[in-house]
Amino acid sequence: RARVRCALVDRSPRPARIASRSRCEASGRLFAPMNRFGRRTLLKSGIGAGLGLSLVPQPGRGQVGPASVRANRGDLLVRAGDSTKTPLTPADIPPGAPPIIVWSMDPKDGTVRSGSRLNQVLLVRLDVRKLSAETRSRSVDGVVAYTAICTHTGCEVDEWLADEAVLHCPCHSSKFDPGDGARVVEGEAPRPLPALPLRIDRGRLAVAGPFTAPVGFESA
């Protein structure tokens, strides 16, 4: 019996990734079935050359349009769904509250980089005294930023376990410690969530540099 395969659904033009049936079913809202012919065509076209590597290519290698590229140095951060595109400040992030999902925005022309779901960023604010030295160096007033895409199967990490002060992925229950570089403290995620360094620009939260690692996930 042929094994069912599936590919990550994302409207941005980028290499598709293949995952097993179990991952397909566990993250049904993220995946769509792909038959044998579709997979063969995919592989012959060379799109599947990235299997086993990061899901996401570097900007300029398959991404089209400024709204689809990853956050750039100097970008500001705006809350997802905010039609006013108001840049966030540290005061807008309540200490110890659940993560806020944001997009980065080009301050020059107001382009919000929401062209790919993989550009989602989460912000949380923690006690500065409890941050590891490396995490503190990338934070602003206790505010830290990480990709919202789980490194396990690409689900969205959007839950907060206040008692443990950890980020939680609802798909397979991976937990990440945002105070220590989003290291994996429990679950199947193979690596930490890539961090997005922050700085202050005239009182507003701004991107200080690229993600510390490729955004996406690796299939087993």
MIDOSE-1310 file (N, C-alpha, C; in nm, 2 decimals, decimal comma, always signed):
residues 220
rarv	+0,08/-0,12/+0,00/+0,00/+0,00/+0,00/+0,09/+0,12/+0,00; +0,05/+0,22/-0,09/+0,14/+0,34/-0,10/+0,12/+0,42/+0,03; +0,23/+0,48/+0,07/+0,23/+0,56/+0,19/+0,18/+0,70/+0,16; +0,09/+0,75/+0,23/+0,03/+0,89/+0,20/+0,14/+0,99/+0,25
rcal	+0,16/+1,09/+0,17/+0,25/+1,19/+0,20/+0,17/+1,33/+0,21; +0,23/+1,43/+0,26/+0,17/+1,56/+0,27/+0,27/+1,66/+0,26; +0,23/+1,78/+0,22/+0,32/+1,89/+0,21/+0,27/+2,01/+0,28; +0,36/+2,09/+0,34/+0,32/+2,21/+0,42/+0,25/+2,30/+0,33
vdrs	+0,13/+2,35/+0,37/+0,06/+2,45/+0,29/+0,10/+2,59/+0,33; +0,15/+2,66/+0,24/+0,19/+2,80/+0,26/+0,18/+2,87/+0,13; +0,11/+2,98/+0,12/+0,09/+3,05/+0,00/+0,21/+3,12/-0,06; +0,31/+3,14/+0,03/+0,43/+3,20/-0,02/+0,51/+3,10/-0,11
prpa	+0,57/+3,15/-0,22/+0,64/+3,06/-0,31/+0,77/+3,01/-0,24; +0,78/+2,89/-0,20/+0,90/+2,83/-0,14/+0,90/+2,68/-0,15; +1,01/+2,62/-0,13/+1,01/+2,47/-0,14/+0,91/+2,41/-0,05; +0,84/+2,31/-0,10/+0,74/+2,24/-0,01/+0,82/+2,13/+0,07
rias	+0,77/+2,09/+0,18/+0,83/+1,99/+0,27/+0,74/+1,87/+0,28; +0,80/+1,76/+0,29/+0,72/+1,63/+0,30/+0,72/+1,59/+0,44; +0,61/+1,54/+0,49/+0,59/+1,49/+0,63/+0,52/+1,36/+0,63; +0,53/+1,29/+0,73/+0,46/+1,16/+0,74/+0,31/+1,18/+0,77
rsrc	+0,24/+1,07/+0,75/+0,09/+1,07/+0,78/+0,06/+1,12/+0,92; +0,14/+1,07/+1,02/+0,11/+1,11/+1,16/+0,12/+1,25/+1,18; +0,22/+1,32/+1,11/+0,24/+1,46/+1,13/+0,13/+1,53/+1,05; +0,09/+1,47/+0,94/-0,02/+1,53/+0,86/-0,15/+1,54/+0,94
easg	-0,18/+1,42/+1,01/-0,30/+1,42/+1,08/-0,30/+1,50/+1,21; -0,18/+1,51/+1,27/-0,17/+1,59/+1,39/-0,18/+1,73/+1,37; -0,14/+1,78/+1,25/-0,15/+1,92/+1,22/-0,23/+1,94/+1,10; -0,35/+1,89/+1,10/-0,43/+1,89/+0,98/-0,46/+2,03/+0,92
rlfa	-0,46/+2,13/+1,00/-0,49/+2,26/+0,95/-0,37/+2,32/+0,87; -0,26/+2,26/+0,89/-0,14/+2,31/+0,83/-0,10/+2,23/+0,70; -0,16/+2,12/+0,68/-0,11/+2,03/+0,57/-0,23/+1,99/+0,48; -0,19/+1,95/+0,36/-0,29/+1,91/+0,26/-0,23/+1,78/+0,20
pmnr	-0,32/+1,68/+0,17/-0,27/+1,56/+0,11/-0,21/+1,58/-0,02; -0,11/+1,49/-0,06/-0,04/+1,50/-0,18/-0,03/+1,36/-0,23; -0,08/+1,33/-0,35/-0,07/+1,19/-0,40/+0,06/+1,16/-0,46; +0,08/+1,03/-0,50/+0,21/+0,99/-0,55/+0,25/+1,07/-0,67
fgrr	+0,16/+1,10/-0,77/+0,20/+1,17/-0,88/+0,25/+1,31/-0,85; +0,18/+1,37/-0,75/+0,22/+1,51/-0,71/+0,36/+1,51/-0,65; +0,38/+1,40/-0,57/+0,51/+1,40/-0,50/+0,62/+1,37/-0,61; +0,60/+1,28/-0,71/+0,70/+1,25/-0,81/+0,73/+1,38/-0,89
tllk	+0,62/+1,45/-0,92/+0,64/+1,57/-1,00/+0,72/+1,67/-0,92; +0,69/+1,68/-0,79/+0,76/+1,78/-0,70/+0,91/+1,75/-0,70; +0,94/+1,62/-0,68/+1,08/+1,58/-0,67/+1,16/+1,60/-0,80; +1,09/+1,56/-0,91/+1,16/+1,58/-1,04/+1,19/+1,72/-1,07
sgig	+1,10/+1,81/-1,03/+1,12/+1,95/-1,06/+1,23/+2,01/-0,97; +1,28/+1,94/-0,87/+1,39/+1,99/-0,79/+1,34/+2,06/-0,67; +1,21/+2,08/-0,65/+1,16/+2,15/-0,54/+1,19/+2,08/-0,41; +1,19/+1,94/-0,42/+1,21/+1,87/-0,30/+1,36/+1,86/-0,26
aglg	+1,44/+1,93/-0,32/+1,59/+1,92/-0,29/+1,62/+1,96/-0,15; +1,53/+2,04/-0,09/+1,56/+2,08/+0,05/+1,52/+1,99/+0,15; +1,47/+1,87/+0,12/+1,42/+1,77/+0,22/+1,54/+1,74/+0,32; +1,50/+1,75/+0,45/+1,60/+1,72/+0,55/+1,68/+1,84/+0,60
lslv	+1,65/+1,96/+0,53/+1,71/+2,08/+0,56/+1,61/+2,17/+0,62; +1,64/+2,30/+0,64/+1,54/+2,39/+0,69/+1,43/+2,41/+0,59; +1,31/+2,43/+0,64/+1,20/+2,46/+0,56/+1,21/+2,59/+0,48; +1,28/+2,69/+0,54/+1,28/+2,82/+0,49/+1,41/+2,86/+0,42
pqpg	+1,41/+2,90/+0,30/+1,53/+2,95/+0,23/+1,56/+3,09/+0,28; +1,68/+3,13/+0,26/+1,71/+3,27/+0,29/+1,64/+3,36/+0,20; +1,61/+3,49/+0,24/+1,55/+3,58/+0,16/+1,62/+3,59/+0,02; +1,54/+3,60/-0,08/+1,59/+3,61/-0,22/+1,60/+3,48/-0,28
rgqv	+1,58/+3,37/-0,21/+1,59/+3,23/-0,27/+1,46/+3,17/-0,27; +1,36/+3,22/-0,34/+1,23/+3,16/-0,35/+1,12/+3,25/-0,29; +1,16/+3,35/-0,22/+1,06/+3,44/-0,16/+1,04/+3,56/-0,26; +0,91/+3,60/-0,27/+0,88/+3,70/-0,37/+0,80/+3,81/-0,29
gpas	+0,85/+3,94/-0,31/+0,78/+4,05/-0,25/+0,82/+4,08/-0,11; +0,82/+4,21/-0,08/+0,87/+4,26/+0,05/+0,79/+4,21/+0,17; +0,67/+4,17/+0,15/+0,58/+4,13/+0,26/+0,61/+3,98/+0,30; +0,69/+3,91/+0,21/+0,72/+3,77/+0,24/+0,85/+3,74/+0,30
vran	+0,95/+3,84/+0,28/+1,08/+3,82/+0,34/+1,08/+3,82/+0,49; +1,18/+3,76/+0,55/+1,19/+3,76/+0,69/+1,22/+3,90/+0,75; +1,20/+3,92/+0,88/+1,22/+4,05/+0,94/+1,36/+4,10/+0,91; +1,37/+4,23/+0,88/+1,50/+4,29/+0,85/+1,54/+4,38/+0,97
rgdl	+1,67/+4,40/+0,97/+1,72/+4,49/+1,08/+1,66/+4,63/+1,06; +1,61/+4,69/+1,17/+1,54/+4,82/+1,17/+1,39/+4,81/+1,15; +1,34/+4,69/+1,12/+1,19/+4,68/+1,11/+1,13/+4,71/+1,25; +1,01/+4,76/+1,25/+0,93/+4,78/+1,37/+0,84/+4,66/+1,39
lvra	+0,77/+4,65/+1,50/+0,68/+4,54/+1,53/+0,54/+4,59/+1,55; +0,45/+4,53/+1,48/+0,31/+4,57/+1,50/+0,22/+4,44/+1,53; +0,12/+4,46/+1,61/+0,03/+4,35/+1,65/-0,04/+4,29/+1,53; -0,05/+4,16/+1,52/-0,12/+4,10/+1,42/-0,27/+4,14/+1,42
gdst	-0,32/+4,18/+1,31/-0,46/+4,22/+1,30/-0,48/+4,37/+1,33; -0,38/+4,44/+1,36/-0,39/+4,59/+1,39/-0,39/+4,66/+1,25; -0,51/+4,71/+1,21/-0,52/+4,78/+1,09/-0,45/+4,92/+1,09; -0,42/+4,97/+1,21/-0,36/+5,10/+1,22/-0,21/+5,09/+1,21
ktpl	-0,16/+4,96/+1,22/-0,01/+4,94/+1,21/+0,07/+5,02/+1,31; +0,02/+5,03/+1,43/+0,09/+5,11/+1,53/+0,21/+5,03/+1,59; +0,33/+5,09/+1,58/+0,45/+5,02/+1,63/+0,43/+5,00/+1,78; +0,48/+4,88/+1,83/+0,47/+4,85/+1,97/+0,59/+4,90/+2,05
tpad	+0,56/+4,93/+2,17/+0,67/+4,97/+2,27/+0,68/+4,86/+2,38; +0,78/+4,87/+2,46/+0,79/+4,77/+2,57/+0,67/+4,78/+2,66; +0,62/+4,90/+2,68/+0,50/+4,92/+2,77/+0,38/+4,85/+2,72; +0,37/+4,82/+2,59/+0,26/+4,75/+2,53/+0,26/+4,60/+2,56
ippg	+0,37/+4,55/+2,62/+0,38/+4,40/+2,64/+0,37/+4,38/+2,79; +0,26/+4,33/+2,84/+0,24/+4,32/+2,99/+0,34/+4,21/+3,04; +0,40/+4,23/+3,16/+0,49/+4,13/+3,22/+0,41/+4,01/+3,25; +0,47/+3,89/+3,22/+0,41/+3,76/+3,25/+0,28/+3,72/+3,18
appi	+0,24/+3,80/+3,08/+0,12/+3,78/+3,01/+0,14/+3,68/+2,90; +0,04/+3,62/+2,84/+0,06/+3,53/+2,73/+0,13/+3,60/+2,61; +0,19/+3,52/+2,52/+0,26/+3,58/+2,41/+0,17/+3,66/+2,32; +0,22/+3,77/+2,27/+0,15/+3,85/+2,17/+0,21/+3,82/+2,03
ivws	+0,12/+3,79/+1,94/+0,17/+3,76/+1,80/+0,18/+3,89/+1,72; +0,29/+3,90/+1,66/+0,32/+4,03/+1,58/+0,38/+4,00/+1,45; +0,38/+4,10/+1,36/+0,45/+4,10/+1,24/+0,56/+4,21/+1,24; +0,66/+4,19/+1,17/+0,76/+4,30/+1,15/+0,71/+4,39/+1,04
mdpk	+0,75/+4,52/+1,04/+0,70/+4,62/+0,95/+0,82/+4,71/+0,90; +0,83/+4,73/+0,77/+0,93/+4,82/+0,72/+0,89/+4,96/+0,76; +0,98/+5,03/+0,83/+0,94/+5,17/+0,88/+0,94/+5,27/+0,76; +1,01/+5,23/+0,65/+1,02/+5,33/+0,54/+0,89/+5,34/+0,46
dgtv	+0,83/+5,23/+0,43/+0,71/+5,23/+0,35/+0,58/+5,17/+0,41; +0,60/+5,12/+0,54/+0,49/+5,06/+0,61/+0,45/+4,93/+0,57; +0,53/+4,86/+0,49/+0,50/+4,72/+0,45/+0,50/+4,63/+0,57; +0,39/+4,56/+0,60/+0,38/+4,46/+0,70/+0,42/+4,33/+0,64
rsgs	+0,52/+4,26/+0,70/+0,57/+4,14/+0,64/+0,48/+4,02/+0,69; +0,35/+4,02/+0,64/+0,26/+3,92/+0,67/+0,23/+3,83/+0,55; +0,32/+3,83/+0,45/+0,29/+3,75/+0,33/+0,32/+3,61/+0,35; +0,37/+3,57/+0,47/+0,40/+3,43/+0,50/+0,37/+3,40/+0,64
rlnq	+0,30/+3,29/+0,67/+0,27/+3,26/+0,81/+0,40/+3,23/+0,89; +0,50/+3,20/+0,82/+0,63/+3,17/+0,88/+0,70/+3,30/+0,94; +0,64/+3,42/+0,90/+0,69/+3,54/+0,95/+0,63/+3,58/+1,09; +0,54/+3,50/+1,14/+0,48/+3,53/+1,27/+0,59/+3,53/+1,38
vllv	+0,58/+3,63/+1,46/+0,68/+3,65/+1,58/+0,59/+3,66/+1,70; +0,64/+3,60/+1,81/+0,58/+3,61/+1,94/+0,66/+3,69/+2,03; +0,60/+3,78/+2,11/+0,66/+3,86/+2,21/+0,61/+3,82/+2,35; +0,70/+3,81/+2,44/+0,67/+3,79/+2,58/+0,76/+3,88/+2,67
rldv	+0,71/+3,93/+2,78/+0,79/+4,01/+2,87/+0,81/+3,94/+3,00; +0,94/+3,93/+3,04/+0,98/+3,85/+3,15/+1,06/+3,94/+3,25; +1,08/+3,88/+3,37/+1,17/+3,95/+3,47/+1,31/+3,95/+3,41; +1,37/+4,06/+3,39/+1,50/+4,07/+3,34/+1,60/+3,99/+3,42
rkls	+1,58/+3,99/+3,55/+1,67/+3,92/+3,64/+1,67/+3,77/+3,62; +1,57/+3,72/+3,55/+1,56/+3,57/+3,53/+1,60/+3,53/+3,39; +1,65/+3,62/+3,31/+1,69/+3,59/+3,18/+1,83/+3,54/+3,18; +1,86/+3,45/+3,09/+2,00/+3,40/+3,08/+2,08/+3,52/+3,01
aetr	+2,21/+3,52/+3,03/+2,29/+3,63/+2,97/+2,27/+3,65/+2,82; +2,27/+3,54/+2,75/+2,25/+3,55/+2,61/+2,11/+3,60/+2,57; +2,01/+3,55/+2,64/+1,88/+3,60/+2,61/+1,86/+3,75/+2,65; +1,92/+3,79/+2,76/+1,92/+3,93/+2,80/+1,98/+4,02/+2,69
srsv	+2,09/+3,97/+2,63/+2,15/+4,05/+2,53/+2,07/+4,08/+2,40; +1,96/+4,00/+2,38/+1,87/+4,01/+2,27/+1,74/+4,08/+2,31; +1,73/+4,11/+2,43/+1,60/+4,16/+2,48/+1,60/+4,31/+2,50; +1,48/+4,36/+2,53/+1,46/+4,51/+2,56/+1,37/+4,52/+2,68
dgvv	+1,41/+4,56/+2,79/+1,33/+4,58/+2,91/+1,25/+4,45/+2,94; +1,32/+4,33/+2,92/+1,26/+4,21/+2,95/+1,17/+4,15/+2,84; +1,15/+4,23/+2,73/+1,08/+4,18/+2,62/+1,17/+4,09/+2,53; +1,13/+3,97/+2,50/+1,20/+3,88/+2,41/+1,11/+3,84/+2,29
ayta	+1,17/+3,81/+2,18/+1,10/+3,78/+2,06/+1,15/+3,65/+2,00; +1,06/+3,56/+1,96/+1,09/+3,44/+1,90/+1,00/+3,41/+1,78; +1,04/+3,32/+1,69/+0,95/+3,28/+1,59/+0,83/+3,21/+1,66; +0,71/+3,23/+1,60/+0,59/+3,16/+1,65/+0,57/+3,02/+1,59
icth	+0,67/+2,98/+1,50/+0,66/+2,85/+1,43/+0,74/+2,74/+1,51; +0,67/+2,64/+1,55/+0,74/+2,53/+1,62/+0,84/+2,46/+1,54; +0,95/+2,42/+1,60/+1,06/+2,35/+1,52/+1,03/+2,20/+1,51; +0,91/+2,16/+1,55/+0,88/+2,02/+1,54/+0,81/+1,99/+1,41
tgce	+0,69/+2,03/+1,40/+0,61/+2,01/+1,27/+0,55/+2,14/+1,21; +0,60/+2,25/+1,26/+0,55/+2,38/+1,20/+0,42/+2,44/+1,25; +0,37/+2,39/+1,36/+0,25/+2,44/+1,42/+0,28/+2,58/+1,48; +0,18/+2,65/+1,53/+0,20/+2,78/+1,59/+0,21/+2,77/+1,74
vdew	+0,32/+2,82/+1,79/+0,34/+2,82/+1,94/+0,26/+2,95/+1,99; +0,15/+2,93/+2,04/+0,07/+3,04/+2,08/+0,00/+3,03/+2,22; +0,06/+2,93/+2,30/+0,00/+2,91/+2,44/+0,11/+2,94/+2,54; +0,06/+2,99/+2,66/+0,15/+3,03/+2,76/+0,11/+2,95/+2,89
lade	+0,20/+2,88/+2,95/+0,18/+2,81/+3,07/+0,24/+2,89/+3,19; +0,15/+2,97/+3,25/+0,20/+3,07/+3,34/+0,27/+3,01/+3,46; +0,22/+2,90/+3,51/+0,28/+2,83/+3,63/+0,42/+2,79/+3,61; +0,45/+2,75/+3,48/+0,59/+2,71/+3,45/+0,67/+2,82/+3,37
avlh	+0,60/+2,92/+3,33/+0,67/+3,03/+3,26/+0,73/+2,98/+3,13; +0,65/+2,90/+3,06/+0,71/+2,84/+2,93/+0,61/+2,86/+2,82; +0,66/+2,86/+2,70/+0,57/+2,87/+2,58/+0,53/+2,72/+2,55; +0,41/+2,71/+2,50/+0,36/+2,57/+2,48/+0,30/+2,56/+2,33
cpch	+0,35/+2,45/+2,26/+0,29/+2,43/+2,13/+0,17/+2,33/+2,15; +0,05/+2,36/+2,11/-0,06/+2,28/+2,13/-0,07/+2,15/+2,05; +0,01/+2,14/+1,94/+0,00/+2,02/+1,86/+0,06/+1,90/+1,92; +0,18/+1,91/+1,97/+0,25/+1,79/+2,03/+0,31/+1,82/+2,17
sskf	+0,26/+1,93/+2,23/+0,30/+1,96/+2,37/+0,45/+1,99/+2,39; +0,52/+2,04/+2,29/+0,65/+2,08/+2,32/+0,65/+2,21/+2,40; +0,75/+2,22/+2,49/+0,75/+2,34/+2,58/+0,89/+2,41/+2,56; +0,89/+2,54/+2,56/+1,01/+2,62/+2,54/+1,03/+2,72/+2,65
dpgd	+1,15/+2,74/+2,70/+1,18/+2,84/+2,80/+1,22/+2,97/+2,74; +1,13/+3,07/+2,73/+1,17/+3,20/+2,67/+1,28/+3,27/+2,74; +1,30/+3,24/+2,87/+1,40/+3,31/+2,95/+1,54/+3,26/+2,93; +1,54/+3,14/+2,86/+1,67/+3,08/+2,83/+1,68/+3,04/+2,68
garv	+1,67/+3,14/+2,60/+1,68/+3,11/+2,45/+1,58/+3,02/+2,39; +1,46/+3,01/+2,46/+1,35/+2,92/+2,41/+1,40/+2,78/+2,39; +1,49/+2,73/+2,48/+1,54/+2,60/+2,48/+1,42/+2,50/+2,50; +1,43/+2,38/+2,45/+1,32/+2,28/+2,47/+1,33/+2,22/+2,60
vege	+1,23/+2,23/+2,68/+1,23/+2,17/+2,82/+1,14/+2,05/+2,82; +1,06/+2,03/+2,72/+0,98/+1,91/+2,72/+0,92/+1,89/+2,58; +0,90/+1,77/+2,53/+0,84/+1,75/+2,40/+0,93/+1,70/+2,29; +0,88/+1,69/+2,17/+0,95/+1,64/+2,06/+1,02/+1,74/+1,97
aprp	+1,01/+1,87/+2,00/+1,08/+1,97/+1,92/+1,23/+1,94/+1,93; +1,30/+1,94/+1,81/+1,44/+1,90/+1,81/+1,54/+2,02/+1,84; +1,49/+2,14/+1,84/+1,58/+2,25/+1,87/+1,50/+2,37/+1,92; +1,56/+2,47/+1,98/+1,49/+2,59/+2,04/+1,42/+2,67/+1,93
lpal	+1,33/+2,75/+1,97/+1,27/+2,85/+1,87/+1,38/+2,95/+1,84; +1,40/+2,98/+1,71/+1,49/+3,09/+1,67/+1,45/+3,22/+1,73; +1,54/+3,29/+1,79/+1,52/+3,42/+1,85/+1,53/+3,53/+1,75; +1,46/+3,64/+1,78/+1,47/+3,76/+1,70/+1,53/+3,87/+1,79
plri	+1,65/+3,92/+1,77/+1,71/+4,02/+1,85/+1,63/+4,15/+1,84; +1,62/+4,22/+1,96/+1,55/+4,35/+1,96/+1,63/+4,46/+2,01; +1,59/+4,58/+1,97/+1,65/+4,70/+2,02/+1,54/+4,81/+2,03; +1,58/+4,93/+2,08/+1,48/+5,04/+2,09/+1,51/+5,14/+1,98
drgr	+1,41/+5,19/+1,92/+1,42/+5,29/+1,82/+1,32/+5,40/+1,85; +1,36/+5,51/+1,91/+1,28/+5,62/+1,95/+1,16/+5,57/+2,04; +1,19/+5,48/+2,13/+1,09/+5,43/+2,22/+1,01/+5,31/+2,17; +1,03/+5,27/+2,05/+0,96/+5,16/+1,99/+1,04/+5,03/+1,98
lava	+0,98/+4,92/+1,98/+1,05/+4,79/+1,97/+1,09/+4,78/+1,82; +1,22/+4,75/+1,80/+1,27/+4,73/+1,66/+1,36/+4,61/+1,65; +1,37/+4,56/+1,53/+1,45/+4,44/+1,50/+1,60/+4,48/+1,50; +1,68/+4,41/+1,58/+1,82/+4,44/+1,59/+1,91/+4,36/+1,49
gpft	+1,85/+4,25/+1,44/+1,93/+4,16/+1,36/+1,84/+4,05/+1,31; +1,89/+3,96/+1,23/+1,82/+3,84/+1,18/+1,79/+3,74/+1,28; +1,70/+3,65/+1,25/+1,67/+3,53/+1,34/+1,81/+3,46/+1,37; +1,82/+3,41/+1,49/+1,94/+3,34/+1,53/+1,96/+3,21/+1,46
apvg	+1,86/+3,15/+1,40/+1,86/+3,03/+1,32/+1,75/+3,03/+1,22; +1,76/+2,94/+1,12/+1,65/+2,93/+1,02/+1,52/+2,90/+1,08; +1,41/+2,97/+1,03/+1,28/+2,95/+1,08/+1,22/+2,83/+1,01; +1,15/+2,74/+1,08/+1,09/+2,63/+1,02/+1,11/+2,50/+1,10
fesa	+1,10/+2,39/+1,03/+1,12/+2,26/+1,10/+1,19/+2,16/+1,02; +1,24/+2,06/+1,08/+1,31/+1,95/+1,01/+1,23/+1,82/+1,02; +1,20/+1,76/+0,91/+1,13/+1,63/+0,92/+1,23/+1,52/+0,96; +1,18/+1,42/+1,04/+1,26/+1,31/+1,08/+1,30/+1,22/+0,97
